[in-house]
Amino acid sequence: MPRTQNSGQAPSNRQDKLNLAMVSLEWQPIRLITLMAWLQRDQRTSSEFGGDYKSNSVGLSAKATF
């Protein structure tokens, strides 16, 4: 008889909604240098308690080409 694996957890009816927004800027002051900056906002709402979150991120990057 084949064995089945049971995680011991009840089936979940969890529903999540994820929203993400991002703004970015890239600037090349001279041909060999590229500067980048971005802002990002994530937000999740969940039907499960404790599953909601909000996150804000900021990023900076520089690239030099030789």
Steps between C-alpha positions, in 0.01 A plus 500: 500500500650841405577739782380859490674788670291720728641828630262495795359839404146581400448640150526879493259739332757777529475778246779755453512819295841650418548856372838626387597846375845608384654821370851494357740748350810436292744780420819494294695819581784385275530208259695278744285554813139394561316589821173334602252565782165342583219501752278198550185441706354153565178428682328168561156449649408150607191325625726322750582673829856636499539464124484874421813706448628828359853558377684806370836467324752749368785406270806673358741361247800625304665333202833596347594361159867472409 
